[in-house]
Every structure is written in C-alpha cells, then in structure tokens.
Amino acid sequence: MSTKQAIVEAAIETQLERLPIGLMSAKQALELPDAEGVIFSHPDEEAGTTNTYVSQAELGSILEPE
C-alpha cells in the first residue's frame, strides 16, 4: 500500500488530553486546511492504536519522497 493511501487518525491535542476526530487517508490529511492543535498518527503505525503522532507538516515531510 502506498504511504499516501495509509490510514491515519486525526486528533486534537490539548494540554490535558488527545481527542480523536476520525480516520482518513494520509492524502486526505494533507489536503485539510491548517488547524492549530490537529495531529495525525504516524502513517507507518496502526491508526487508532499508536501513540506516535505528527503534525501536518511532519506528515507531509514523511510522504514527500513518493
């Protein structure tokens, strides 16, 4: 599976907790407008179970080589 087709979990991170928003493809995550506090699970990890999250910019850097 292409990394851009990988499923990522979007979440909002506050000072107290991480609130899941939903699942989407990594490509869809990159197409979202910039929003402060929104993070995404790392595309190499299993969405919904990982504790490894990255910003939208970091996600773009991970996917850039394709």
C-alpha positions in Angstrom: 0.0 0.0 0.0 1.2 3.5 -0.9 2.0 5.7 2.1 -0.5 8.3 0.9 -3.1 5.5 1.0 -2.2 4.7 4.6 -4.9 5.3 7.1 -4.1 7.9 9.8 -6.0 9.0 12.8 -6.6 12.7 13.2 -6.8 14.1 16.7 -6.9 17.4 18.6 -4.2 17.6 21.2 -4.9 19.8 24.3 -2.8 20.3 27.3 -4.8 17.7 29.1 -5.7 15.1 26.5 -5.8 13.9 22.9 -9.3 13.8 21.4 -9.7 11.5 18.4 -11.5 13.1 15.5 -11.6 10.3 12.9 -9.8 8.2 10.4 -8.7 9.2 6.9 -6.1 8.5 4.3 -2.8 10.3 4.7 -3.5 12.1 1.4 -6.8 13.5 2.8 -5.0 14.6 5.9 -2.6 16.6 3.8 -5.4 18.2 2.0 -7.1 19.6 5.1 -6.7 23.3 5.9 -4.1 24.1 8.6 -5.6 23.9 12.0 -3.7 24.5 15.2 -3.6 21.5 17.6 -4.6 18.9 15.0 -2.2 16.0 14.8 -2.1 12.7 12.9 -0.9 9.2 13.7 2.3 8.3 12.0 1.5 6.5 8.7 3.9 3.6 9.4 1.9 2.8 12.6 -1.6 1.4 13.1 -4.1 4.2 13.3 -6.2 4.2 16.4 -3.7 2.2 18.5 -0.4 4.1 18.2 0.9 6.8 20.4 3.1 8.2 17.7 1.6 11.4 16.3 3.0 14.0 13.9 1.9 17.5 12.8 0.5 18.0 9.3 3.9 19.5 8.2 5.7 16.5 9.5 3.3 14.2 7.8 4.0 16.0 4.5 7.7 15.5 5.0 7.3 11.8 5.7 5.2 11.4 2.5 7.3 13.7 0.3 9.7 11.1 -1.1 6.8 9.5 -3.1 
